[in-house]
Amino acid sequence: MATVELKGVRKRFGAHEIIHGVDLRINDHEFVAFVGPSGSGKSTLLRMIAGLEEISEGEILIDGVAAQGVPPARRGLAMVFQSYALYPHMTVDENMSFSLRMAGVAKEERDRKVRAVARILEMEALLDRKPRELSGGQLQRVAIGRAMVRQPKAFLLDEPLSNLDAALQAQMRLELVRLHREVNTTMIYVTHDQVEAMTMADRIVVLNNGRVEQVGSPLELYQHPASLFVAGFIGAPKMSFLDVAVSSTAAGWVTLALANGVSVSLPAPAEEVKAGTRLKLGIRPEHVEMDGNGELQAEIDAVEHLGPRAYLHTRLSDGSRMVAQVSGDITLREGDRTALHIRADAGHLFDESGKALERRAPARPHQAV
């Protein structure tokens, strides 16, 4: 098993820097996901850990030992790519044992390791099949099994589920969680899909333009996003944002003026803002309710039905977008109008730089000053 530590890691292509001084420690046995939009640097960072990309500056340590100059094959890591890259003329057994055969491992030992991994992955009945006889999910398991037989210190997975349909993706997410629990090894998983990261990872590293925006557990990132970027990236549907102005402050409370002139109050570090300050108020869909006396008038752009719940995608009078989570038996349609109430005490505030203001436990509001 392995710890992986990055110290001031940078990557440049010519004069263009794409990884900007990343500091990160991944603990032994941990499942860590790198997430971010296309071009955020997550795959490049993974490839530098694997040794497939040279680092321009900084240091990568694997189990406390510097990895610079160590070729990929000697780092003790196994990588699983988006492409299965299986040999079509070989059976599953032969594909899984190929690296062991190239390393000179005796056939008896190869067979023992392949069968042990096949049991874990529930592939014992597939060992004699060729890749063309397998489904997408089975092909992905073979690719993972090929990495497992090497008994690596850590697994590096680069968007391994992106070629699968939605049903298989959901199934493979569960299988990867079970696999991590059974083999109890370090896993570093790259994905652009924050749902994958939220459902599998112990910790998530959110990357934006080659910089680490925030590191934390899925729940930490969801409940306490450190920036506007993280708040908008983590969660599906994503958080809605309103432009607001601070109208007054009190001890531990801030009163905000919405664009329609309505005021709401929420617990926040009043000492950090002054009256007149422009902020962003973020509200998650589950904290928006339909209410005939609600402070926001909205027109419905779309209704997203998901069985027991539905999401109303609405447009407010000032053009802002707001998503509300409602009961799945809702009968409203596109073009209908409704009133919405926001639970301001559950809101998130962000300053003009995009930094989140500290959220504090609700308390009885004081008289505004």
C-alpha positions as CSV (number, residue, x, y, z in Angstrom):
1,M,0.0,0.0,0.0
2,A,1.2,3.6,-0.5
3,T,1.1,7.2,0.5
4,V,1.4,9.7,-2.2
5,E,2.6,13.2,-1.5
6,L,2.9,16.2,-3.9
7,K,5.0,19.2,-2.8
8,G,4.8,22.4,-4.9
9,V,4.3,20.4,-8.1
10,R,4.2,22.4,-11.3
11,K,3.9,21.5,-14.9
12,R,4.8,23.7,-17.9
13,F,4.6,23.2,-21.6
14,G,7.0,25.7,-22.9
15,A,6.0,29.1,-21.3
16,H,2.5,27.8,-20.5
17,E,2.0,26.6,-17.0
18,I,-0.9,24.2,-16.5
19,I,-0.3,22.9,-13.0
20,H,0.3,25.7,-10.5
21,G,2.1,24.6,-7.3
22,V,0.0,21.7,-6.1
23,D,0.5,20.5,-2.5
24,L,-1.4,17.4,-1.5
25,R,-1.1,14.3,0.6
26,I,-3.0,11.1,-0.2
27,N,-3.0,8.6,2.7
28,D,-2.5,4.9,2.7
29,H,-5.7,3.0,1.8
30,E,-7.5,6.2,0.9
31,F,-9.8,6.6,-2.1
32,V,-9.2,10.1,-3.5
33,A,-11.0,11.6,-6.5
34,F,-9.6,14.4,-8.7
35,V,-12.6,16.3,-10.2
36,G,-12.9,19.4,-12.3
37,P,-14.0,20.5,-15.8
38,S,-12.1,19.7,-19.0
39,G,-8.7,21.4,-18.9
40,S,-8.5,21.7,-15.1
41,G,-5.4,19.5,-15.0
42,K,-6.7,16.4,-13.3
43,S,-5.4,13.9,-15.8
44,T,-2.1,15.7,-16.1
45,L,-1.7,15.5,-12.4
46,L,-2.5,11.8,-12.4
47,R,0.0,11.1,-15.2
48,M,2.7,12.9,-13.3
49,I,2.1,10.7,-10.3
50,A,2.3,7.7,-12.6
51,G,5.6,8.9,-14.2
52,L,4.0,9.3,-17.7
53,E,4.6,13.1,-17.5
54,E,7.7,14.8,-16.2
55,I,7.2,17.4,-13.5
56,S,8.6,20.9,-14.2
57,E,9.1,21.8,-10.6
58,G,8.4,20.4,-7.1
59,E,8.5,16.8,-5.7
60,I,6.4,13.7,-5.8
61,L,6.9,11.2,-3.0
62,I,5.6,7.6,-3.0
63,D,5.8,6.1,0.5
64,G,8.2,8.9,1.4
65,V,10.6,8.2,-1.4
66,A,11.1,10.7,-4.2
67,A,9.7,9.4,-7.5
68,Q,11.7,11.8,-9.8
69,G,13.8,9.7,-12.2
70,V,12.0,6.5,-11.3
71,P,10.4,5.0,-14.5
72,P,6.7,4.2,-14.4
73,A,7.2,0.4,-14.3
74,R,9.2,0.7,-11.1
75,R,6.9,3.0,-9.1
76,G,4.7,0.2,-8.0
77,L,1.6,1.8,-9.4
78,A,-1.0,0.4,-11.7
79,M,-3.0,2.6,-14.1
80,V,-6.4,2.0,-15.5
81,F,-7.4,4.1,-18.5
82,Q,-10.6,5.2,-20.2
83,S,-9.6,2.9,-23.0
84,Y,-9.6,-0.8,-22.0
85,A,-6.6,-1.5,-24.2
86,L,-7.0,-5.2,-24.2
87,Y,-5.4,-7.6,-26.6
88,P,-8.3,-8.8,-28.8
89,H,-6.6,-12.2,-29.7
90,M,-6.0,-13.1,-26.1
91,T,-8.5,-14.6,-23.6
92,V,-9.4,-12.8,-20.4
93,D,-6.9,-15.0,-18.5
94,E,-4.1,-14.2,-21.0
95,N,-4.9,-10.5,-20.9
96,M,-4.8,-10.4,-17.1
97,S,-1.6,-12.5,-16.8
98,F,0.3,-10.8,-19.6
99,S,2.3,-8.4,-17.5
100,L,3.2,-11.2,-15.1
101,R,4.4,-13.4,-18.0
102,M,6.6,-10.5,-19.3
103,A,8.1,-10.2,-15.8
104,G,9.1,-13.8,-15.8
105,V,6.6,-15.0,-13.2
106,A,6.1,-18.7,-13.2
107,K,2.9,-20.1,-14.8
108,E,1.7,-21.6,-11.6
109,E,2.0,-18.3,-9.7
110,R,0.4,-16.4,-12.6
111,D,-2.6,-18.7,-12.5
112,R,-2.9,-18.4,-8.8
113,K,-2.9,-14.6,-8.9
114,V,-5.3,-14.4,-11.9
115,R,-7.8,-16.7,-10.2
116,A,-7.6,-14.8,-6.9
117,V,-8.4,-11.5,-8.7
118,A,-11.1,-13.2,-10.8
119,R,-12.9,-14.3,-7.6
120,I,-12.8,-10.7,-6.2
121,L,-14.2,-9.3,-9.5
122,E,-16.7,-12.2,-10.0
123,M,-15.1,-13.0,-13.4
124,E,-14.2,-16.7,-12.9
125,A,-16.7,-17.8,-15.6
126,L,-15.2,-15.3,-18.1
127,L,-11.5,-16.3,-18.1
128,D,-11.7,-18.3,-21.3
129,R,-13.5,-15.6,-23.3
130,K,-12.1,-13.2,-25.8
131,P,-12.8,-9.4,-25.4
132,R,-15.3,-9.4,-28.3
133,E,-17.5,-11.7,-26.2
134,L,-17.7,-9.4,-23.3
135,S,-20.0,-6.5,-22.4
136,G,-18.6,-3.0,-21.6
137,G,-18.8,-3.5,-17.9
138,Q,-17.0,-6.9,-18.2
139,L,-14.3,-5.3,-20.3
140,Q,-13.7,-2.7,-17.7
141,R,-13.4,-5.3,-15.0
142,V,-10.8,-7.1,-17.1
143,A,-8.8,-3.9,-17.4
144,I,-9.0,-3.4,-13.6
145,G,-8.2,-7.1,-13.0
146,R,-5.1,-6.8,-15.2
147,A,-3.9,-4.0,-12.9
148,M,-4.8,-5.9,-9.7
149,V,-2.7,-9.0,-10.5
150,R,0.4,-6.9,-10.3
151,Q,-0.5,-6.2,-6.6
152,P,0.4,-2.5,-7.0
153,K,1.0,-0.1,-4.1
154,A,-1.8,2.1,-5.5
155,F,-4.3,2.2,-8.4
156,L,-4.5,5.2,-10.7
157,L,-7.8,5.4,-12.6
158,D,-8.3,7.9,-15.4
159,E,-12.1,8.2,-16.2
160,P,-12.5,4.5,-16.4
161,L,-16.3,4.5,-16.6
162,S,-16.8,7.2,-19.2
163,N,-17.3,4.7,-22.1
164,L,-20.2,2.9,-20.3
165,D,-23.9,3.7,-20.4
166,A,-25.6,5.3,-17.4
167,A,-26.9,2.0,-16.0
168,L,-23.4,0.3,-16.2
169,Q,-21.7,3.4,-14.8
170,A,-24.0,3.1,-11.7
171,Q,-23.2,-0.6,-11.3
172,M,-19.5,-0.1,-11.8
173,R,-19.4,2.7,-9.2
174,L,-20.7,0.2,-6.6
175,E,-18.3,-2.4,-7.8
176,L,-15.3,-0.1,-7.4
177,V,-16.4,0.9,-3.9
178,R,-16.7,-2.8,-3.0
179,L,-13.3,-3.5,-4.7
180,H,-11.6,-0.7,-2.7
181,R,-13.1,-2.1,0.5
182,E,-11.9,-5.7,-0.3
183,V,-8.4,-5.0,-1.5
184,N,-7.9,-2.1,0.9
185,T,-5.4,-0.2,-1.2
186,T,-4.8,3.4,-2.2
187,M,-6.9,4.6,-5.1
188,I,-6.6,7.9,-7.0
189,Y,-9.5,8.4,-9.4
190,V,-9.9,11.0,-12.1
191,T,-13.3,12.1,-13.3
192,H,-15.2,15.1,-14.6
193,D,-18.4,13.6,-13.2
194,Q,-18.9,15.0,-9.6
195,V,-21.6,12.3,-9.0
196,E,-19.0,9.6,-9.4
197,A,-16.6,11.4,-7.0
198,M,-19.4,12.1,-4.4
199,T,-20.5,8.5,-4.3
200,M,-17.1,6.8,-4.2
201,A,-14.4,8.9,-2.7
202,D,-13.2,9.3,0.9
203,R,-11.9,12.7,-0.1
204,I,-12.3,14.9,-3.2
205,V,-9.7,17.2,-4.7
206,V,-11.5,19.9,-6.8
207,L,-9.2,21.4,-9.5
208,N,-9.7,24.5,-11.5
209,N,-7.3,25.7,-14.1
210,G,-4.4,23.7,-12.6
211,R,-5.0,24.9,-9.0
212,V,-6.6,23.1,-6.1
213,E,-9.7,24.9,-5.1
214,Q,-10.6,22.7,-2.2
215,V,-9.9,19.3,-0.6
216,G,-12.4,17.5,1.6
217,S,-14.9,14.8,2.1
218,P,-18.0,14.8,-0.2
219,L,-20.2,16.1,2.6
220,E,-17.7,18.9,3.5
221,L,-17.5,20.1,-0.1
222,Y,-21.3,20.0,-0.4
223,Q,-22.1,21.7,2.9
224,H,-19.1,24.0,3.1
225,P,-17.8,25.0,-0.3
226,A,-14.8,27.2,0.0
227,S,-15.4,29.1,-3.2
228,L,-18.0,30.1,-5.8
229,F,-16.4,27.6,-8.2
230,V,-16.7,24.6,-5.8
231,A,-20.3,25.6,-4.9
232,G,-21.3,25.6,-8.5
233,F,-19.4,22.4,-9.4
234,I,-20.4,20.1,-6.6
235,G,-24.1,19.2,-6.5
236,A,-26.6,18.2,-9.1
237,P,-28.5,20.3,-10.0
238,K,-26.0,22.9,-9.0
239,M,-26.4,25.7,-6.5
240,S,-28.4,28.7,-7.7
241,F,-26.9,32.2,-7.2
242,L,-28.5,35.6,-6.6
243,D,-26.8,39.0,-6.7
244,V,-27.5,40.7,-3.4
245,A,-26.3,43.8,-1.5
246,V,-25.8,44.0,2.3
247,S,-28.4,46.4,3.6
248,S,-27.4,46.1,7.3
249,T,-25.4,44.0,9.8
250,A,-25.8,42.9,13.4
251,A,-23.8,40.6,15.7
252,G,-23.5,37.4,13.7
253,W,-26.2,38.4,11.2
254,V,-26.4,40.0,7.8
255,T,-29.5,41.4,6.1
256,L,-29.4,41.3,2.3
257,A,-31.4,43.1,-0.3
258,L,-32.5,41.0,-3.2
259,A,-32.9,42.4,-6.7
260,N,-36.7,42.7,-6.3
261,G,-36.4,44.8,-3.1
262,V,-37.2,42.0,-0.7
263,S,-34.8,41.6,2.3
264,V,-33.7,38.3,3.9
265,S,-31.4,37.8,6.9
266,L,-28.9,35.0,7.5
267,P,-26.2,34.1,10.0
268,A,-22.8,35.3,8.7
269,P,-19.6,37.0,9.9
270,A,-21.1,40.6,10.0
271,E,-17.7,42.0,10.9
272,E,-16.3,41.0,7.5
273,V,-18.8,43.0,5.4
274,K,-20.2,46.5,5.4
275,A,-23.5,47.9,4.3
276,G,-23.6,48.3,0.5
277,T,-21.2,45.4,-0.1
278,R,-22.1,43.3,-3.2
279,L,-22.2,39.6,-2.6
280,K,-23.5,36.4,-4.2
281,L,-26.1,34.4,-2.3
282,G,-26.0,30.7,-3.1
283,I,-29.0,28.4,-2.5
284,R,-29.3,24.7,-3.1
285,P,-32.5,23.3,-4.7
286,E,-33.5,21.5,-1.5
287,H,-33.6,24.9,0.3
288,V,-36.0,26.4,-2.2
289,E,-39.7,25.8,-1.5
290,M,-42.9,26.6,-3.4
291,D,-44.9,29.0,-1.2
292,G,-47.8,31.2,-2.2
293,N,-46.4,33.9,0.1
294,G,-42.8,33.4,-1.1
295,E,-40.6,36.4,-1.6
296,L,-39.6,35.4,-5.2
297,Q,-41.9,35.4,-8.2
298,A,-40.7,32.9,-10.9
299,E,-41.7,31.6,-14.3
300,I,-41.0,27.9,-14.9
301,D,-38.6,27.1,-17.8
302,A,-38.6,23.3,-17.3
303,V,-39.7,20.6,-15.0
304,E,-37.3,17.7,-14.4
305,H,-39.2,14.7,-13.2
306,L,-37.1,12.1,-11.3
307,G,-39.7,9.7,-9.7
308,P,-40.3,10.7,-6.1
309,R,-38.9,14.2,-6.6
310,A,-38.8,16.8,-9.3
311,Y,-36.8,19.9,-10.0
312,L,-38.3,23.2,-11.1
313,H,-35.9,25.2,-13.3
314,T,-37.2,28.7,-13.0
315,R,-36.4,32.3,-14.1
316,L,-36.9,35.2,-11.7
317,S,-38.1,38.7,-12.6
318,D,-34.5,40.0,-12.8
319,G,-33.4,37.1,-15.1
320,S,-31.7,35.1,-12.4
321,R,-32.1,31.3,-12.6
322,M,-33.4,29.4,-9.6
323,V,-33.8,25.6,-9.1
324,A,-36.3,24.2,-6.6
325,Q,-36.6,20.6,-5.4
326,V,-40.3,19.7,-5.1
327,S,-42.5,16.6,-4.8
328,G,-42.5,14.2,-7.8
329,D,-46.2,14.5,-8.3
330,I,-46.0,18.2,-9.2
331,T,-48.4,19.2,-12.0
332,L,-46.9,22.5,-13.0
333,R,-45.6,22.9,-16.5
334,E,-43.3,25.1,-18.6
335,G,-44.6,28.6,-18.7
336,D,-46.5,28.4,-15.4
337,R,-45.8,31.0,-12.7
338,T,-45.2,30.3,-9.0
339,A,-43.9,31.9,-5.9
340,L,-40.7,30.6,-4.2
341,H,-39.4,30.9,-0.7
342,I,-35.7,30.5,0.0
343,R,-34.4,29.2,3.3
344,A,-31.9,32.0,3.8
345,D,-30.5,30.4,7.0
346,A,-29.2,27.6,4.7
347,G,-27.6,30.0,2.2
348,H,-24.0,30.5,1.3
349,L,-22.4,33.9,0.8
350,F,-19.5,34.7,-1.5
351,D,-17.5,37.9,-1.8
352,E,-16.6,39.5,-5.1
353,S,-13.4,37.4,-5.4
354,G,-15.5,34.2,-5.2
355,K,-14.4,33.3,-1.7
356,A,-17.0,31.9,0.7
357,L,-17.8,33.7,3.8
358,E,-17.9,31.6,7.0
359,R,-21.2,30.0,7.7
360,R,-22.4,30.1,11.3
361,A,-25.0,28.3,13.2
362,P,-28.4,30.1,13.1
363,A,-29.2,32.1,16.2
364,R,-31.9,34.6,17.0
365,P,-31.3,37.7,14.9
366,H,-30.4,40.9,16.7
367,Q,-31.7,44.3,15.8
368,A,-29.9,45.4,12.6
369,V,-27.6,48.4,13.0
